[in-house]
Amino acid sequence: MAGTFEAGTPPARPPTATARTSIAIAPGALVFVPDADEAYVLKEVQSCRGFGADANLQVTEAGGRGGAAAVPRDVLASVVEADPLALQGAPDTVKFSALTEASLLHNLRVRYARDDIYTCAGSVLMSVNPFKQLGIYTSEARRRCKDADAKALQELPPHVYVIAESAFRGMLIEQKQQAILISGES
């Protein structure tokens, strides 16, 4: 049976927009728990009991490995349920049922581990520096974007070529200037 908890103290970091101070979590559910080294780590709920200052959330490593440990009270409010699409490494985060900092970071980690360095949030393209050469900037990739119709272009995997082709088509069709903002550090 699911338990309910309410944080008795402020979280170590501000809760995300969708974080709640009182939630019911069933045993077996996957959650993201704040972590000093990894930002958030994936855990599996073993039990959730109590309310307020008496709340107790017991978690194990995902998959039930290892012994159960209590989530510290000061981070209970920042625990969020794991979005199934984030666990898979979805190409577009707009499709998440709940877009949280934890689900976004986990999704990027999963995709990065597969050398999928591009991820979309609607029309916004996010990139994580792979620090190695990837064979993703080919003439075949450019041709796929150029030859795709409007619908097929939006269904292609996230890539800088998709963004460039979309902007180019927007310029031709709308007869208006297009802008691409590139921000970050590498």
C-alpha positions as CSV (number, residue, x, y, z in Angstrom):
1,M,0.0,0.0,0.0
2,A,1.3,3.5,-0.8
3,G,2.3,5.8,1.9
4,T,2.2,9.6,2.1
5,F,4.8,12.0,3.3
6,E,5.1,15.7,3.7
7,A,8.4,17.4,4.1
8,G,8.9,18.9,7.5
9,T,11.9,21.1,6.5
10,P,12.8,23.0,3.4
11,P,14.5,20.9,0.7
12,A,18.3,21.1,0.1
13,R,17.5,22.6,-3.3
14,P,14.4,24.4,-4.4
15,P,11.7,21.9,-5.6
16,T,11.0,21.8,-9.3
17,A,7.8,23.3,-10.6
18,T,6.0,20.0,-10.4
19,A,7.4,18.8,-7.0
20,R,4.8,18.4,-4.3
21,T,5.3,18.5,-0.5
22,S,2.9,15.6,0.0
23,I,2.8,12.6,-2.4
24,A,1.8,8.9,-2.3
25,I,4.4,6.6,-3.6
26,A,3.7,2.9,-4.0
27,P,6.4,0.3,-3.3
28,G,8.2,-0.7,-6.5
29,A,7.9,2.8,-8.0
30,L,11.0,4.4,-9.4
31,V,11.9,7.9,-8.1
32,F,14.7,10.4,-8.5
33,V,16.3,11.3,-5.1
34,P,18.6,14.3,-4.8
35,D,22.3,13.4,-4.5
36,A,25.2,15.7,-3.7
37,D,27.5,14.1,-6.4
38,E,25.1,13.1,-9.2
39,A,22.3,15.8,-8.8
40,Y,19.7,13.0,-8.8
41,V,19.9,9.3,-8.6
42,L,17.3,6.7,-9.6
43,K,16.0,4.7,-6.7
44,E,13.2,2.1,-6.2
45,V,10.7,2.7,-3.4
46,Q,10.6,-0.1,-0.8
47,S,8.2,1.6,1.6
48,C,6.6,5.0,2.2
49,R,5.1,5.6,5.7
50,G,4.1,8.4,7.9
51,F,3.3,12.1,7.3
52,G,5.1,15.4,8.0
53,A,7.9,15.1,10.5
54,D,7.2,11.4,10.9
55,A,7.6,10.6,7.2
56,N,9.9,7.8,6.2
57,L,10.7,6.9,2.7
58,Q,12.8,3.7,2.2
59,V,14.5,3.2,-1.1
60,T,17.0,0.8,-2.7
61,E,19.1,1.0,-5.9
62,A,16.9,0.7,-9.0
63,G,16.1,-3.0,-9.6
64,G,15.8,-3.7,-5.9
65,R,19.6,-4.2,-5.5
66,G,21.2,-3.5,-2.2
67,G,19.8,-2.8,1.2
68,A,17.1,-0.3,1.8
69,A,18.0,3.2,3.1
70,A,15.9,6.0,4.4
71,V,15.8,9.2,2.3
72,P,16.9,12.1,4.5
73,R,14.1,14.4,5.7
74,D,15.6,17.5,4.3
75,V,15.3,16.2,0.7
76,L,11.9,14.5,0.8
77,A,10.2,17.4,-0.9
78,S,12.6,17.1,-3.8
79,V,12.0,13.4,-4.5
80,V,10.1,13.1,-7.8
81,E,8.6,10.1,-9.6
82,A,10.6,8.9,-12.6
83,D,9.0,9.5,-15.9
84,P,9.0,6.3,-18.0
85,L,10.2,8.2,-21.2
86,A,13.1,9.7,-19.3
87,L,14.2,6.1,-18.3
88,Q,14.2,5.1,-22.0
89,G,16.1,8.2,-23.2
90,A,13.4,9.8,-25.3
91,P,14.4,12.1,-28.1
92,D,11.8,14.8,-27.2
93,T,11.3,15.8,-23.6
94,V,8.0,17.6,-24.5
95,K,6.4,14.1,-24.4
96,F,7.2,13.6,-20.7
97,S,4.2,13.3,-18.5
98,A,6.1,15.5,-15.9
99,L,9.1,17.4,-17.0
100,T,11.3,17.8,-14.0
101,E,15.0,18.7,-13.5
102,A,15.6,15.1,-12.5
103,S,13.9,13.6,-15.5
104,L,15.6,15.9,-17.9
105,L,19.1,15.2,-16.5
106,H,18.4,11.4,-16.4
107,N,17.2,11.5,-20.0
108,L,20.3,13.4,-21.1
109,R,22.5,10.8,-19.3
110,V,20.8,7.9,-21.0
111,R,21.0,9.4,-24.4
112,Y,24.6,10.5,-23.9
113,A,25.6,6.9,-22.9
114,R,24.2,5.8,-26.3
115,D,26.1,8.6,-28.2
116,D,22.8,10.4,-28.9
117,I,24.1,13.8,-28.1
118,Y,21.1,15.7,-29.4
119,T,17.8,15.9,-27.5
120,C,14.8,18.1,-28.3
121,A,12.4,20.0,-26.1
122,G,9.9,20.9,-28.8
123,S,11.7,23.2,-31.2
124,V,14.7,23.7,-28.8
125,L,17.7,21.5,-29.5
126,M,19.9,20.5,-26.6
127,S,23.4,19.1,-27.1
128,V,25.8,17.4,-24.8
129,N,29.5,17.5,-25.9
130,P,30.6,13.9,-26.5
131,F,34.3,14.8,-26.2
132,K,35.0,12.5,-29.1
133,Q,34.3,12.2,-32.8
134,L,30.9,10.8,-33.8
135,G,29.9,9.8,-37.3
136,I,26.7,11.9,-37.2
137,Y,27.8,14.7,-39.5
138,T,27.6,12.9,-42.9
139,S,26.3,13.9,-46.3
140,E,23.7,11.2,-45.9
141,A,22.4,12.9,-42.7
142,R,22.2,16.2,-44.6
143,R,20.4,14.5,-47.5
144,R,17.9,12.9,-45.2
145,C,16.9,16.3,-43.8
146,K,16.9,18.0,-47.2
147,D,14.7,15.3,-48.8
148,A,12.2,14.9,-46.0
149,D,8.8,16.6,-46.4
150,A,7.6,18.9,-43.6
151,K,6.1,16.2,-41.5
152,A,8.9,13.7,-41.9
153,L,11.5,16.4,-41.1
154,Q,9.9,16.9,-37.7
155,E,9.9,13.2,-37.1
156,L,13.6,12.7,-37.7
157,P,15.8,12.2,-34.7
158,P,17.1,15.4,-33.1
159,H,20.0,16.8,-35.0
160,V,21.5,20.2,-35.8
161,Y,20.8,19.5,-39.5
162,V,17.1,19.2,-38.7
163,I,17.2,22.6,-37.0
164,A,19.1,24.2,-39.9
165,E,16.8,22.7,-42.5
166,S,13.7,23.9,-40.6
167,A,15.1,27.4,-40.4
168,F,16.1,27.4,-44.1
169,R,12.6,26.3,-45.1
170,G,11.0,28.9,-42.8
171,M,13.1,31.6,-44.5
172,L,12.0,30.4,-48.0
173,I,8.3,29.8,-47.2
174,E,7.6,32.7,-44.9
175,Q,10.0,35.1,-46.7
176,K,11.2,36.2,-43.2
177,Q,14.5,36.2,-41.5
178,Q,15.2,33.2,-39.2
179,A,17.3,33.2,-36.0
180,I,19.1,30.3,-34.3
181,L,20.5,31.0,-30.8
182,I,23.4,28.9,-29.8
183,S,24.4,29.1,-26.1
184,G,26.7,27.1,-23.9
185,E,30.3,26.3,-23.4
186,S,32.7,23.6,-24.6
